[in-house]
Amino acid sequence: MAAKIREVFGVEPQLVKGDNGVFDVVVDGRLIFSKHEAGRFPREQEVLDALRDR
């Protein structure tokens, strides 16, 4: 997913290791996806769409 973000948006995503299965996608301090809230990992396209919409 990081490679696709880099390719599509030309930015270097920062990957931060979480604990206990945490997987959040945060952009400019705003949560755009939470594995905990959704109960699943995000699909690549939904993250890309959320980044486009911000």
WOZIKA-V807619 format. One record per pair of residues at least 24 apart in sequence whose ideal C-beta (glycine too) atoms are under 10 Angstrom apart, sorted by the first residue. I is the first residue (numbers start at 1). J is the second residue. Records with the same first field share a line. If there is no record, write none. Layout:
BEGIN
I->J / J
END
This chain:
BEGIN
1->25 / 41 / 42 / 43 / 44 / 47 / 48
3->44
4->44 / 45 / 47 / 48
5->44 / 47 / 48 / 51
7->48
8->44 / 48 / 51 / 52
9->48 / 51 / 52
11->51
13->47 / 51
25->50 / 51
27->51 / 54
28->54
30->54
END
